Amino acid sequence: MVITLDQPYTGHVSPGSNPQVRLIPGGRIIKMSVAAGDNNVYLIECTATGQALLIDAANEPERVTALVKQEAPELRLVVTTHQHIDHWWALKDVVAATGTLTAAHPLDADALPVTPDRLLVGGDTITIGTLTFEVIHLRGHTPGSLALALTEPDGGRTHLFTGDSLFPGGIGKTAEPENFATLIADVETKIFDRYPDSTVVYPGHGDDTTLGVDRPHLAEWRERGW
């Protein structure tokens, strides 16, 4: 299977479409949509070393594996953002095909089909070649949901991979009012209060956004309760 990467990067991919690639200082971000749920899979490569990180082996294991082997055979880690099955359906097969280590938050780890090699908590960092990702724990969508923040060198733009905790136009789905209150608080204090408007948000489904686009609507999100 040959995977064709599209440029320029728009952040809009859909099931069956070609993945898109965004070049950043020292790396590149490949975004691919899989299955009917329009789940996003992100492959981030350090161009200096060839080492790479995969975020959410969500579905279509043969296609995800083909992408990895073609574009980033030096895959070092697969991070699962949270325990919902649509974000790890392909995890076991991708790990079997690549021999890659896996990681997740301890509160969501037991639901996964493979035992994580590394347990991640808020404040941890992941080093992939010259790229460093900060782990952010966002409670509410699930107990152990994670986001990863990759900031370009010398104070450059931050790239934030949020799973199902933050989307264009709102936070992720929550089952109870108290879970909503927890998630909106975490998103405000751990993301909007820390990162500038230029920060790009790469969600678990659908198109990208920026914090600057969504920041003016935080009060609306709190008011509507979802």
C-alpha positions as CSV (number, residue, x, y, z in Angstrom):
1,M,0.0,0.0,0.0
2,V,1.4,3.4,-1.0
3,I,0.2,6.4,0.9
4,T,0.1,9.8,-0.9
5,L,0.5,12.9,1.3
6,D,-1.3,16.1,0.4
7,Q,0.0,19.6,0.7
8,P,-0.7,22.4,1.4
9,Y,-1.9,21.6,4.9
10,T,-5.4,22.8,5.6
11,G,-6.2,20.6,8.6
12,H,-9.3,19.2,6.9
13,V,-9.1,15.4,6.2
14,S,-11.9,12.9,5.9
15,P,-12.3,9.1,5.8
16,G,-10.7,7.8,2.7
17,S,-8.9,11.1,1.8
18,N,-5.1,11.4,1.6
19,P,-3.3,12.4,4.7
20,Q,-2.0,15.9,4.9
21,V,1.5,17.0,6.0
22,R,2.5,20.2,7.8
23,L,6.1,21.1,8.0
24,I,7.3,22.7,11.3
25,P,10.8,23.7,12.5
26,G,12.6,20.5,13.1
27,G,9.7,18.2,12.3
28,R,6.5,17.4,10.4
29,I,3.0,16.6,11.4
30,I,1.0,14.1,9.3
31,K,-2.8,14.0,9.9
32,M,-4.9,11.1,8.6
33,S,-8.6,10.4,9.1
34,V,-9.7,6.8,9.6
35,A,-13.0,4.9,9.6
36,A,-16.6,6.2,9.5
37,G,-16.1,8.0,12.8
38,D,-13.6,10.4,11.2
39,N,-11.0,9.7,13.8
40,N,-7.8,11.6,13.5
41,V,-4.4,9.8,13.6
42,Y,-1.3,12.0,14.0
43,L,2.2,11.0,13.1
44,I,4.8,13.5,14.2
45,E,8.4,13.0,13.0
46,C,11.6,14.7,14.1
47,T,13.2,15.4,10.8
48,A,16.7,15.6,12.3
49,T,16.6,12.0,13.5
50,G,13.7,10.3,11.8
51,Q,12.3,9.3,15.2
52,A,8.5,9.6,15.4
53,L,5.5,9.6,17.7
54,L,2.0,8.3,16.8
55,I,-1.1,9.7,18.5
56,D,-4.1,7.4,18.6
57,A,-4.0,4.2,16.5
58,A,-7.7,4.7,16.0
59,N,-8.7,2.3,13.2
60,E,-7.7,0.9,9.8
61,P,-4.6,-0.9,11.1
62,E,-3.2,-1.8,7.7
63,R,-3.4,1.8,6.5
64,V,-1.9,3.2,9.7
65,T,0.9,0.7,9.6
66,A,1.6,1.5,6.0
67,L,1.8,5.2,6.8
68,V,4.3,4.5,9.6
69,K,6.5,2.2,7.6
70,Q,6.5,4.5,4.6
71,E,7.0,7.8,6.3
72,A,8.5,7.2,9.8
73,P,9.9,3.7,10.3
74,E,11.7,4.9,13.3
75,L,8.5,5.1,15.3
76,R,9.3,5.3,19.0
77,L,6.0,5.5,20.8
78,V,2.2,5.2,20.3
79,V,0.3,7.5,22.7
80,T,-3.4,6.8,23.3
81,T,-5.2,10.0,24.3
82,H,-8.0,8.2,26.2
83,Q,-9.8,4.9,26.7
84,H,-12.7,5.1,24.2
85,I,-12.5,2.2,21.7
86,D,-12.7,4.4,18.6
87,H,-9.2,5.8,19.5
88,W,-7.5,2.5,20.0
89,W,-9.2,0.0,17.7
90,A,-6.0,-0.5,15.7
91,L,-3.6,-0.3,18.6
92,K,-2.9,-4.0,19.1
93,D,-2.3,-4.6,15.4
94,V,-0.1,-1.6,14.8
95,V,2.0,-2.5,17.8
96,A,2.3,-6.1,16.6
97,A,3.4,-4.9,13.1
98,T,5.9,-2.2,14.3
99,G,7.1,-3.5,17.7
100,T,6.6,0.0,19.1
101,L,6.2,0.9,22.7
102,T,2.9,2.4,23.9
103,A,1.8,5.0,26.5
104,A,-1.4,6.2,28.2
105,H,-2.6,7.8,31.5
106,P,-2.9,5.2,34.3
107,L,-6.6,6.0,34.9
108,D,-7.5,4.9,31.3
109,A,-4.8,2.2,30.9
110,D,-6.8,-0.8,32.0
111,A,-9.4,-0.3,29.2
112,L,-6.7,-0.6,26.5
113,P,-6.1,-3.8,24.5
114,V,-2.3,-3.7,25.3
115,T,-0.7,-2.8,28.6
116,P,1.1,0.5,28.2
117,D,4.8,0.4,28.5
118,R,4.8,3.9,29.9
119,L,2.3,5.6,32.1
120,L,1.9,9.3,31.6
121,V,0.7,11.9,34.0
122,G,0.3,15.7,33.7
123,G,3.6,17.4,33.6
124,D,5.6,14.5,32.1
125,T,7.5,15.1,28.9
126,I,8.1,12.8,25.9
127,T,11.2,13.3,23.9
128,I,11.3,12.2,20.3
129,G,14.6,13.1,18.7
130,T,14.9,16.8,19.1
131,L,11.1,17.3,19.7
132,T,9.7,17.5,23.2
133,F,6.0,17.0,24.0
134,E,4.5,18.1,27.3
135,V,1.8,15.9,28.8
136,I,-1.4,17.6,29.9
137,H,-4.0,15.7,32.0
138,L,-7.6,16.8,31.1
139,R,-10.2,15.2,33.3
140,G,-13.9,14.9,32.3
141,H,-14.3,13.3,28.9
142,T,-12.7,10.3,30.6
143,P,-10.8,10.1,33.9
144,G,-7.4,9.8,32.1
145,S,-7.7,11.9,29.0
146,L,-4.4,13.4,27.8
147,A,-3.3,16.2,25.5
148,L,0.2,16.7,24.2
149,A,1.8,20.1,23.6
150,L,4.7,20.4,21.1
151,T,6.2,23.9,21.1
152,E,8.6,24.9,18.3
153,P,12.1,26.0,19.3
154,D,12.9,29.6,20.4
155,G,9.4,30.4,21.5
156,G,7.7,29.3,18.3
157,R,4.1,28.2,17.8
158,T,2.6,25.5,20.0
159,H,0.9,22.5,18.5
160,L,-1.6,20.9,20.8
161,F,-3.1,17.4,20.3
162,T,-6.2,17.3,22.4
163,G,-7.9,13.9,21.8
164,D,-11.6,14.3,22.5
165,S,-11.2,17.0,25.2
166,L,-11.2,20.1,23.0
167,F,-12.6,20.7,19.6
168,P,-13.4,23.7,17.4
169,G,-16.5,25.2,19.1
170,G,-16.4,23.4,22.4
171,I,-15.0,20.9,24.8
172,G,-15.6,17.1,24.5
173,K,-18.7,15.2,25.5
174,T,-19.2,14.6,29.2
175,A,-21.7,12.3,30.9
176,E,-22.5,14.3,34.0
177,P,-22.6,18.0,34.9
178,E,-19.8,17.5,37.4
179,N,-17.6,16.0,34.6
180,F,-18.4,19.0,32.4
181,A,-17.4,21.4,35.2
182,T,-14.1,19.5,35.7
183,L,-13.3,19.5,32.0
184,I,-14.1,23.1,31.3
185,A,-12.0,24.1,34.3
186,D,-9.1,22.0,33.1
187,V,-9.3,23.3,29.6
188,E,-9.4,26.9,30.8
189,T,-6.6,26.7,33.3
190,K,-4.3,24.1,31.7
191,I,-4.7,25.3,28.1
192,F,-6.3,28.7,27.5
193,D,-4.6,30.3,30.5
194,R,-1.2,28.9,29.5
195,Y,-0.9,29.0,25.7
196,P,-1.2,32.0,23.3
197,D,-3.8,32.5,20.6
198,S,-1.5,31.2,17.9
199,T,-1.6,27.7,19.4
200,V,-3.0,25.2,16.9
201,V,-5.4,22.6,18.2
202,Y,-5.5,19.2,16.6
203,P,-8.5,17.3,17.9
204,G,-9.4,13.7,17.8
205,H,-12.1,14.2,15.2
206,G,-12.6,16.8,12.5
207,D,-10.8,20.0,11.6
208,D,-8.1,21.9,13.4
209,T,-8.7,25.2,15.2
210,T,-6.6,27.8,17.1
211,L,-7.0,29.0,20.7
212,G,-7.4,32.5,19.3
213,V,-10.5,31.5,17.4
214,D,-12.2,29.8,20.3
215,R,-11.0,31.9,23.3
216,P,-13.8,34.5,23.0
217,H,-16.4,31.8,23.4
218,L,-15.4,30.2,26.6
219,A,-18.1,32.0,28.6
220,E,-20.7,30.7,26.0
221,W,-19.4,27.2,26.5
222,R,-19.8,27.4,30.2
223,E,-23.3,28.9,29.9
224,R,-24.6,26.2,27.5
225,G,-23.0,23.4,29.6
226,W,-21.4,21.4,26.8
